[in-house]
């Protein structure tokens, strides 16, 4: 959905002008405040449409792994989440708009790890094998914020290399539909652990509202990640987060969507991988048809010629594919 269309939708759907000033809501979570599921629970704070949130997240290991010798046994749970944050006036059938304003790595080091039973090249509960799991192993990455880079150090040689940082939130989602509680490692219709580098400044995320208040959760900061996140982790870091929320009333979407100045992108999260791709493209066809006026078959044909596919991750309980199109190929608004 274009920025112009968002503004129009908001103008048409809000029955009266906002009678309040936009504000900045600041929230500092403690360890006891972190969550490990996306669920319908009491919010830690409430934002109004147009408000800005300033908060922080811990890394995927809860900041438990800090030095050589630390092990995965020290981790209390995967992907601790900050939130949830209620958005005043959000009701099922609305669309939550999240604009990422700023993300800052909040540590001098990042962490990567191999964990038995996790990762694209490991035996898992989905693909059991007779051979043993890969061993647990942890890597530490030096963070240089001034140079905007992290340094990989090989364990089994003296090799090292600098990696440009592109911080993003691996986890961002809302309470699932039907009162369900879903693990913080799951990506699905509500967003969740999508591990999508698109959750960064320059992109806007649209999420379906499934419960009153929407209940937005964030976490799992990444300094950088390769396509697929094949070993199961990115460069895991805590983040300082600044984002802005808004609502499109009575605009229902089924799956998360992203938009940048130049592109539209739709998310599919499922197993097997081909079903994730089908979801993403079906959603993108519907978006183009609904908001740009092309027929579904014309949109499908056009996407076959100009679409882009981003394999975001293939290690979580669901795999994630993002299908996109450059706006230059779409009818003008």
VOMIKOL-645970 format. One record per residue: x, y, z of N, C-alpha, C, O in turn. Coordinates in steps of 0.2 Angstrom, whole numbers, m for minus. Example, Ala and Ser with C-alpha at 12.3 -4.5 7.8 and 13.67 -1.06 7.14 Angstrom:
VOMIKOL-645970
66  m28  39  62  m22  39  66  m16  39  71  m17  42 .
64  m11  35  68  m5  36  64  0  39  67  6  40 .
END
This chain:
VOMIKOL-645970
4  m6  0  0  0  0  4  6  0  9  7  4 .
3  11  m4  7  17  m5  6  22  1  1  21  4 .
11  26  2  10  31  8  4  35  6  0  37  11 .
3  37  0  m3  41  m2  m9  37  0  m14  40  3 .
m10  31  m1  m16  27  0  m17  26  7  m23  26  10 .
m11  25  11  m12  25  19  m15  31  21  m20  31  25 .
m13  37  19  m16  43  21  m23  44  19  m27  46  24 .
m25  42  13  m32  42  11  m36  38  15  m41  40  18 .
m33  32  17  m37  27  21  m38  29  28  m44  29  30 .
m33  32  31  m34  35  37  m39  41  37  m43  41  42 .
m39  45  32  m43  51  32  m51  48  31  m55  51  34 .
m52  43  28  m58  41  27  m61  37  32  m67  37  34 .
m57  33  36  m59  29  41  m59  32  48  m63  29  52 .
m56  37  49  m56  40  56  m62  45  56  m63  50  52 .
m67  44  61  m73  48  60  m72  55  63  m76  59  61 .
m67  57  66  m66  64  69  m58  65  69  m54  60  70 .
m56  71  68  m49  73  69  m46  71  76  m50  71  80 .
m40  69  76  m37  67  82  m37  73  87  m35  79  85 .
m40  72  93  m40  78  98  m34  77  103  m35  80  108 .
m29  74  101  m23  74  105  m17  75  101  m16  74  95 .
m12  77  105  m5  78  102  m1  71  102  m2  67  107 .
2  70  96  6  64  96  12  64  102  14  70  103 .
13  59  104  18  59  110  23  53  109  22  49  105 .
28  54  113  34  49  113  33  45  120  32  47  125 .
32  38  119  31  33  124  38  30  125  40  27  121 .
41  30  131  47  27  133  46  21  138  42  22  143 .
49  16  136  48  10  141  55  6  141  58  4  136 .
57  5  147  63  1  149  61  m6  152  59  m6  158 .
61  m11  149  60  m18  152  65  m20  156  71  m20  155 .
63  m23  162  68  m27  166  67  m35  164  63  m37  160 .
71  m39  167  71  m46  165  65  m49  166  62  m53  162 .
61  m47  172  55  m50  174  49  m48  169  44  m51  169 .
51  m43  165  45  m40  160  45  m44  154  41  m43  150 .
51  m48  152  51  m51  145  46  m56  145  44  m60  149 .
44  m57  138  39  m62  137  42  m67  132  47  m66  128 .
39  m73  132  42  m79  127  36  m81  123  37  m86  119 .
31  m78  123  25  m80  118  22  m74  116  22  m68  119 .
19  m74  110  14  m69  107  7  m71  110  5  m77  108 .
4  m67  114  m2  m69  117  m6  m63  119  m4  m57  119 .
m13  m64  120  m17  m59  123  m16  m58  130  m19  m62  134 .
m12  m53  132  m11  m52  140  m11  m45  141  m11  m41  136 .
m10  m42  147  m11  m35  148  m5  m32  145  1  m34  146 .
m6  m26  142  0  m22  139  4  m19  145  2  m17  150 .
10  m18  143  15  m14  147  14  m7  146  16  m3  151 .
11  m5  141  10  2  139  5  3  134  4  m2  130 .
2  9  133  m3  10  128  m1  16  124  1  21  126 .
m1  15  117  1  20  112  m5  22  108  m10  18  107 .
m6  28  106  m11  31  102  m8  31  95  m2  32  94 .
m13  30  90  m11  31  83  m7  37  82  m9  43  84 .
m1  37  79  4  42  78  9  43  83  14  47  82 .
8  39  89  14  40  94  20  36  92  20  32  87 .
25  38  95  32  35  94  34  32  100  33  34  106 .
37  26  99  39  21  105  46  21  105  50  20  100 .
49  23  111  57  22  112  58  17  117  55  17  123 .
61  11  115  62  6  120  68  2  118  72  4  114 .
69  m4  121  75  m8  120  73  m15  120  68  m17  123 .
77  m19  117  76  m27  117  83  m30  119  88  m27  118 .
82  m36  122  88  m40  123  90  m44  117  86  m44  112 .
95  m48  117  97  m52  111  93  m59  112  89  m60  116 .
94  m63  107  90  m69  106  91  m74  112  87  m78  113 .
97  m73  115  99  m77  121  97  m74  128  99  m76  133 .
94  m68  128  92  m64  134  98  m61  137  99  m60  143 .
103  m60  133  110  m57  135  113  m61  140  118  m59  143 .
112  m68  139  115  m72  144  122  m74  142  126  m76  147 .
124  m74  136  130  m76  133  134  m70  132  133  m66  128 .
140  m70  136  144  m64  136  151  m65  135  155  m60  133 .
154  m71  136  161  m72  136  162  m79  134  158  m83  135 .
168  m81  132  170  m87  131  169  m92  137  171  m90  143 .
167  m98  136  165  m102  141  158  m102  143  155  m107  146 .
154  m97  141  147  m97  142  144  m102  137  146  m103  132 .
138  m105  139  135  m110  135  128  m109  135  125  m105  138 .
125  m112  130  117  m112  129  113  m114  135  107  m112  135 .
116  m118  139  112  m120  145  111  m114  150  106  m114  154 .
114  m108  149  113  m102  153  107  m98  150  105  m93  153 .
104  m100  144  99  m96  141  92  m98  144  91  m104  144 .
88  m94  146  82  m95  150  77  m97  145  72  m101  146 .
77  m94  139  72  m95  134  74  m92  127  78  m87  127 .
71  m94  122  73  m91  115  69  m84  114  63  m84  115 .
73  m80  111  70  m74  108  65  m70  113  59  m69  112 .
68  m68  119  64  m64  124  61  m58  120  64  m54  117 .
55  m56  122  51  m51  119  50  m45  123  48  m46  129 .
50  m39  121  48  m33  124  41  m32  122  39  m32  116 .
37  m30  127  30  m29  126  25  m33  130  27  m36  135 .
19  m33  128  16  m30  122  14  m23  123  13  m21  129 .
13  m20  118  11  m13  118  4  m12  115  3  m15  109 .
m1  m10  118  m7  m9  115  m8  m3  111  m4  2  113 .
m12  m3  106  m13  3  102  m20  5  103  m25  1  101 .
m21  11  105  m28  13  107  m32  13  101  m30  16  96 .
m38  10  101  m43  10  96  m42  4  91  m46  3  87 .
m37  0  92  m36  m5  87  m41  m11  89  m42  m13  94 .
m44  m13  83  m49  m19  84  m48  m24  79  m45  m22  73 .
m50  m30  80  m49  m35  75  m52  m33  68  m58  m30  68 .
m49  m34  63  m51  m31  56  m48  m25  54  m48  m23  48 .
m44  m22  59  m40  m16  57  m33  m18  55  m31  m24  55 .
m29  m14  52  m22  m15  50  m18  m10  55  m19  m4  55 .
m13  m13  58  m8  m10  62  m2  m8  57  1  m12  53 .
0  m1  57  5  1  53  11  3  58  10  6  63 .
17  0  57  23  1  61  28  3  56  31  0  52 .
31  9  58  36  13  54  42  12  58  42  15  64 .
47  9  56  54  9  59  58  15  58  59  17  53 .
59  19  64  63  25  63  70  24  64  74  27  61 .
72  21  69  79  20  71  80  14  75  77  12  80 .
86  11  74  88  5  77  96  6  79  100  7  74 .
98  5  85  105  6  87  107  0  91  104  m2  96 .
113  m3  89  115  m9  92  118  m7  99  121  m2  100 .
116  m11  104  116  m8  111  121  m13  115  120  m15  121 .
127  m15  111  132  m19  115  138  m19  111  138  m17  105 .
144  m20  114  150  m20  110  152  m26  107  157  m27  104 .
147  m31  108  149  m38  105  142  m41  102  137  m39  105 .
142  m45  97  137  m49  95  138  m56  96  144  m58  97 .
133  m61  95  134  m68  97  131  m72  91  126  m70  88 .
134  m77  89  132  m82  84  133  m89  87  137  m90  91 .
129  m94  85  129  m100  88  127  m106  84  122  m105  80 .
129  m112  85  127  m118  82  123  m121  88  126  m122  93 .
117  m123  87  114  m127  93  111  m134  90  108  m134  85 .
112  m139  94  110  m146  91  103  m146  90  99  m143  94 .
101  m149  84  94  m149  82  91  m143  79  85  m142  78 .
95  m138  77  93  m132  75  98  m130  69  104  m131  69 .
95  m127  64  99  m125  58  97  m129  52  95  m135  52 .
98  m126  46  96  m129  39  100  m135  38  98  m140  34 .
106  m136  40  110  m141  39  111  m146  45  116  m150  45 .
106  m146  49  106  m150  55  101  m155  55  95  m154  52 .
101  m161  58  95  m165  59  90  m161  64  93  m158  69 .
84  m162  63  79  m158  67  73  m163  68  73  m169  65 .
68  m161  72  62  m165  73  58  m166  67  55  m171  66 .
59  m162  62  56  m162  55  59  m167  51  56  m170  47 .
66  m167  51  70  m171  47  75  m175  51  81  m174  51 .
73  m180  54  77  m184  59  82  m188  54  80  m191  49 .
88  m189  57  93  m193  53  97  m197  58  96  m196  64 .
100  m202  56  104  m207  60  110  m204  63  113  m206  68 .
113  m199  59  119  m196  61  118  m191  67  113  m189  68 .
124  m190  71  123  m186  77  122  m178  75  124  m176  69 .
119  m174  79  119  m167  79  126  m164  78  131  m167  80 .
126  m158  75  132  m154  75  133  m152  82  128  m151  86 .
139  m151  84  140  m149  91  138  m141  92  138  m137  88 .
137  m140  99  136  m133  101  142  m129  100  148  m132  102 .
142  m123  97  148  m119  97  145  m112  96  140  m110  93 .
149  m107  99  147  m100  100  153  m96  97  159  m97  99 .
151  m91  93  156  m86  91  154  m79  93  148  m77  95 .
159  m75  95  158  m68  97  160  m63  91  166  m64  88 .
157  m58  90  158  m53  85  159  m47  88  155  m44  92 .
165  m44  87  167  m37  89  162  m32  85  162  m32  79 .
159  m27  89  155  m22  86  159  m16  86  161  m13  91 .
159  m13  80  162  m6  79  157  m1  77  155  m1  71 .
153  2  81  148  6  79  150  12  75  147  14  70 .
156  15  76  159  20  72  160  18  65  158  22  60 .
162  12  64  163  10  57  157  6  54  157  4  48 .
152  5  59  146  1  57  148  m6  54  145  m8  49 .
152  m9  58  154  m16  56  154  m21  62  156  m18  67 .
154  m27  60  155  m32  65  160  m37  62  161  m37  56 .
165  m40  67  170  m44  64  169  m51  66  168  m53  72 .
169  m55  61  169  m62  62  176  m65  63  181  m63  60 .
177  m69  68  183  m73  70  182  m80  69  178  m83  73 .
186  m83  65  185  m91  64  188  m94  70  193  m92  73 .
185  m100  72  187  m104  78  193  m108  76  198  m109  80 .
193  m111  70  198  m116  68  204  m113  64  208  m117  61 .
205  m107  63  210  m104  60  211  m96  62  207  m94  67 .
216  m93  59  217  m86  61  213  m81  57  214  m75  57 .
208  m84  53  205  m79  48  200  m75  52  196  m77  57 .
199  m69  50  194  m64  52  192  m60  46  195  m59  41 .
186  m57  46  183  m53  41  178  m48  44  174  m50  48 .
178  m42  41  173  m37  43  166  m38  40  166  m39  33 .
161  m37  43  154  m38  40  150  m31  41  149  m29  47 .
148  m28  36  144  m22  37  138  m23  41  134  m28  40 .
136  m19  46  130  m20  50  124  m17  46  124  m12  43 .
118  m20  47  112  m18  45  107  m20  50  103  m25  49 .
106  m17  56  102  m19  61  95  m19  59  92  m15  56 .
92  m25  62  84  m26  61  82  m30  67  85  m33  70 .
75  m30  67  72  m34  72  70  m40  69  66  m41  65 .
72  m46  72  71  m52  70  63  m54  72  60  m58  68 .
61  m52  77  54  m53  80  50  m47  80  52  m42  83 .
45  m47  77  40  m41  78  33  m44  76  32  m47  70 .
28  m44  80  22  m47  79  16  m44  84  18  m41  89 .
10  m47  83  5  m45  87  2  m51  90  4  m57  88 .
m3  m50  94  m6  m56  97  m10  m60  92  m13  m57  87 .
m9  m67  92  m13  m71  87  m20  m71  87  m23  m68  93 .
m24  m73  82  m31  m73  82  m33  m79  87  m30  m84  88 .
m39  m78  89  m43  m84  93  m40  m85  100  m41  m90  103 .
m37  m80  103  m34  m81  109  m28  m85  110  m26  m87  115 .
m25  m87  104  m19  m92  104  m13  m89  107  m12  m82  107 .
m9  m93  110  m2  m91  112  3  m94  108  3  m101  108 .
7  m91  105  12  m94  100  19  m93  103  21  m87  105 .
24  m97  102  31  m97  104  34  m91  101  32  m89  95 .
39  m88  104  43  m82  102  47  m85  96  50  m80  93 .
48  m91  95  52  m93  89  48  m94  83  51  m96  77 .
41  m93  83  37  m95  77  36  m89  73  34  m84  76 .
36  m89  66  34  m84  62  27  m87  59  27  m93  57 .
22  m82  58  16  m85  56  12  m79  54  14  m73  52 .
5  m79  53  1  m74  51  1  m68  55  0  m62  52 .
3  m68  61  3  m63  66  10  m59  65  11  m54  69 .
14  m61  61  21  m59  61  26  m63  65  27  m69  62 .
28  m61  71  32  m65  75  40  m66  73  42  m60  71 .
43  m71  73  50  m72  72  51  m73  64  54  m78  62 .
50  m67  61  50  m68  54  58  m67  51  59  m69  46 .
62  m64  56  69  m64  54  70  m60  47  74  m62  43 .
66  m55  46  66  m51  40  70  m45  40  68  m40  44 .
75  m44  37  79  m38  37  76  m32  35  78  m26  36 .
70  m33  32  65  m27  30  63  m24  36  60  m18  36 .
63  m27  42  61  m23  48  67  m18  51  70  m20  56 .
68  m13  47  73  m8  48  71  m2  45  66  m1  42 .
74  4  47  72  10  44  72  10  37  76  7  33 .
67  14  34  66  14  27  60  10  25  58  10  19 .
58  6  30  52  1  28  47  2  33  47  4  39 .
41  1  30  35  1  35  32  m6  34  31  m9  29 .
30  m8  40  27  m15  41  19  m14  43  17  m10  47 .
15  m18  39  8  m19  41  7  m26  44  9  m31  41 .
3  m25  49  1  m32  53  m6  m32  54  m9  m27  55 .
m9  m38  53  m16  m39  54  m18  m38  62  m14  m41  66 .
m23  m34  64  m25  m34  71  m30  m40  72  m35  m40  69 .
m28  m44  77  m32  m50  79  m36  m49  86  m40  m53  87 .
m33  m44  90  m36  m44  96  m37  m36  98  m33  m32  95 .
m41  m35  103  m42  m27  105  m35  m25  107  m32  m28  111 .
m33  m19  104  m27  m16  106  m21  m18  102  m15  m16  102 .
m22  m23  98  m17  m26  93  m11  m30  97  m10  m36  96 .
m9  m27  102  m3  m30  107  3  m32  103  4  m37  101 .
7  m27  102  13  m27  98  19  m29  102  20  m27  108 .
23  m34  100  29  m37  103  35  m36  98  34  m36  92 .
41  m35  101  47  m34  97  52  m38  101  52  m38  107 .
58  m40  97  63  m43  100  68  m46  95  68  m44  89 .
73  m49  97  78  m53  93  81  m49  88  81  m49  82 .
85  m44  91  89  m39  87  95  m43  83  98  m47  86 .
96  m41  77  101  m43  73  105  m37  70  103  m32  68 .
112  m38  71  116  m33  68  117  m35  60  118  m30  56 .
117  m41  58  117  m43  51  115  m50  51  116  m54  55 .
113  m52  45  110  m59  44  111  m61  36  109  m56  32 .
113  m67  35  113  m69  28  106  m72  26  102  m73  30 .
104  m72  20  98  m75  17  97  m82  20  102  m86  19 .
91  m83  23  90  m90  25  92  m91  32  89  m96  35 .
96  m87  35  99  m88  42  100  m95  43  98  m98  48 .
104  m98  39  105  m105  38  107  m109  44  106  m115  45 .
112  m106  48  114  m110  54  110  m109  60  111  m112  65 .
105  m104  59  100  m104  65  101  m97  68  96  m96  72 .
106  m94  68  107  m87  71  109  m82  66  113  m84  61 .
108  m76  68  111  m70  64  117  m68  69  119  m71  73 .
119  m62  68  123  m58  73  119  m56  78  116  m50  77 .
118  m59  84  112  m58  89  115  m52  93  120  m53  96 .
111  m47  94  113  m41  98  106  m38  101  101  m39  99 .
107  m35  107  102  m31  109  101  m24  105  106  m22  103 .
96  m21  105  95  m15  101  91  m10  105  87  m11  110 .
93  m4  104  88  2  106  84  3  100  86  4  94 .
77  4  101  72  4  96  68  11  96  66  13  102 .
67  14  90  62  19  90  58  18  84  60  17  78 .
51  17  85  47  16  80  40  20  81  39  23  86 .
36  21  75  30  24  76  24  20  74  25  16  69 .
19  20  77  13  16  76  7  20  73  7  26  74 .
3  17  69  m3  20  66  m8  15  65  m6  9  65 .
m14  17  63  m19  12  62  m23  13  55  m24  19  54 .
m25  8  51  m29  9  46  m36  5  48  m36  m1  49 .
m41  9  50  m47  6  52  m51  3  47  m51  5  41 .
m54  m3  48  m58  m7  44  m54  m9  38  m57  m9  32 .
m48  m10  38  m44  m12  32  m41  m19  35  m36  m19  39 .
m43  m25  32  m41  m31  35  m36  m34  30  m37  m35  24 .
m31  m37  33  m26  m40  29  m25  m47  32  m26  m48  38 .
m23  m52  29  m22  m59  31  m15  m60  34  m14  m64  38 .
m10  m57  31  m3  m59  32  1  m52  32  m1  m47  30 .
7  m52  36  11  m46  36  13  m44  29  14  m48  24 .
14  m37  28  16  m34  22  21  m29  24  21  m26  29 .
26  m28  19  31  m22  20  30  m18  14  28  m19  8 .
32  m11  15  32  m6  10  38  m2  11  40  0  16 .
42  0  5  47  5  5  45  10  0  40  9  m3 .
49  15  m1  48  20  m6  47  17  m13  43  20  m17 .
50  12  m14  51  9  m21  47  3  m22  46  1  m28 .
45  m1  m16  43  m8  m17  37  m10  m13  36  m7  m8 .
33  m15  m15  28  m18  m11  31  m25  m10  34  m28  m14 .
30  m28  m4  32  m35  m2  27  m38  3  24  m35  7 .
25  m44  1  21  m48  5  24  m54  8  29  m57  5 .
22  m56  14  25  m62  18  21  m68  18  15  m68  18 .
25  m74  17  22  m80  18  26  m84  23  32  m84  22 .
23  m87  27  27  m91  33  24  m98  34  18  m98  37 .
27  m103  31  24  m110  32  29  m115  30  35  m113  28 .
28  m121  31  32  m127  29  27  m131  24  21  m132  26 .
29  m134  19  36  m134  16  37  m127  13  32  m123  13 .
43  m126  10  45  m119  8  40  m117  2  39  m111  1 .
38  m122  m2  34  m120  m8  27  m117  m6  25  m112  m9 .
25  m119  0  19  m116  2  20  m109  5  15  m105  4 .
25  m108  8  27  m101  10  27  m96  4  25  m91  5 .
30  m99  m1  30  m95  m7  23  m94  m10  22  m88  m12 .
19  m99  m10  13  m98  m13  9  m93  m9  5  m89  m12 .
9  m93  m2  6  m88  2  8  m81  0  4  m77  m1 .
15  m80  0  17  m73  m1  15  m71  m8  13  m65  m9 .
15  m75  m13  13  m72  m20  5  m72  m20  3  m67  m24 .
1  m76  m17  m6  m75  m17  m8  m68  m14  m12  m65  m16 .
m4  m67  m8  m5  m60  m5  m3  m54  m9  m7  m49  m9 .
2  m55  m12  5  m49  m17  0  m48  m23  m2  m43  m24 .
m3  m54  m26  m8  m53  m31  m14  m50  m28  m16  m45  m32 .
m16  m52  m22  m22  m48  m19  m21  m41  m18  m25  m37  m19 .
m15  m39  m16  m13  m32  m14  m13  m28  m20  m16  m23  m21 .
m10  m31  m26  m10  m27  m32  m17  m26  m35  m19  m21  m37 .
m21  m31  m35  m28  m31  m37  m32  m26  m33  m36  m22  m36 .
m32  m27  m26  m36  m23  m22  m34  m15  m22  m39  m11  m22 .
m28  m14  m23  m26  m7  m22  m23  m3  m28  m23  3  m29 .
m22  m7  m33  m19  m4  m40  m24  m6  m46  m22  m3  m51 .
m29  m10  m45  m34  m11  m50  m32  m16  m55  m37  m17  m59 .
m27  m19  m55  m26  m24  m60  m30  m31  m58  m31  m32  m52 .
m32  m34  m63  m35  m41  m62  m30  m45  m59  m24  m45  m59 .
m33  m50  m55  m28  m55  m52  m24  m59  m57  m18  m60  m56 .
m27  m61  m63  m23  m64  m68  m18  m60  m71  m12  m62  m73 .
m19  m53  m72  m14  m49  m75  m9  m48  m70  m3  m47  m71 .
m11  m47  m63  m6  m46  m58  m1  m52  m58  5  m52  m57 .
m4  m58  m58  0  m65  m58  5  m65  m64  11  m67  m63 .
2  m63  m70  7  m63  m76  12  m58  m75  18  m60  m76 .
11  m52  m72  16  m47  m72  21  m49  m67  27  m48  m68 .
19  m52  m61  24  m54  m56  28  m60  m59  34  m60  m57 .
26  m64  m63  30  m69  m66  36  m66  m70  41  m70  m71 .
35  m60  m72  41  m57  m76  45  m52  m72  51  m51  m74 .
43  m49  m66  47  m44  m63  47  m45  m55  50  m41  m52 .
44  m50  m53  44  m51  m45  51  m53  m43  55  m55  m46 .
52  m51  m36  58  m53  m33  56  m57  m27  51  m56  m24 .
60  m62  m25  59  m67  m20  65  m66  m15  71  m67  m17 .
63  m65  m9  68  m65  m3  67  m71  1  62  m71  5 .
71  m76  1  71  m82  6  74  m79  13  80  m79  13 .
70  m77  17  72  m74  23  75  m79  28  80  m78  31 .
71  m84  30  74  m89  34  71  m96  33  65  m96  31 .
75  m101  34  72  m108  33  75  m113  39  77  m118  37 .
74  m110  45  76  m114  51  71  m114  56  72  m119  61 .
66  m110  56  61  m109  62  56  m114  60  56  m118  55 .
51  m115  65  45  m120  64  42  m118  57  39  m123  54 .
41  m112  55  39  m111  48  45  m107  45  49  m103  48 .
45  m108  38  50  m105  34  47  m98  31  40  m98  31 .
51  m93  30  48  m87  28  51  m85  21  57  m85  20 .
46  m83  17  47  m80  10  44  m73  9  38  m72  12 .
48  m69  7  45  m62  5  45  m61  m3  50  m62  m6 .
39  m60  m5  38  m59  m13  37  m51  m14  33  m48  m10 .
41  m48  m18  40  m41  m19  40  m39  m27  41  m43  m31 .
38  m33  m27  38  m30  m34  40  m22  m34  38  m19  m29 .
44  m20  m38  45  m13  m39  39  m9  m41  36  m11  m46 .
38  m4  m38  32  0  m39  32  3  m46  27  5  m49 .
38  4  m49  38  7  m56  34  2  m61  33  5  m66 .
33  m4  m59  29  m8  m64  22  m8  m63  18  m11  m66 .
19  m4  m58  12  m4  m56  9  2  m59  12  7  m60 .
2  2  m60  m1  8  m62  0  14  m57  1  13  m51 .
0  20  m60  1  26  m56  m5  27  m51  m11  26  m54 .
m4  29  m45  m10  31  m41  m13  38  m43  m18  40  m40 .
END
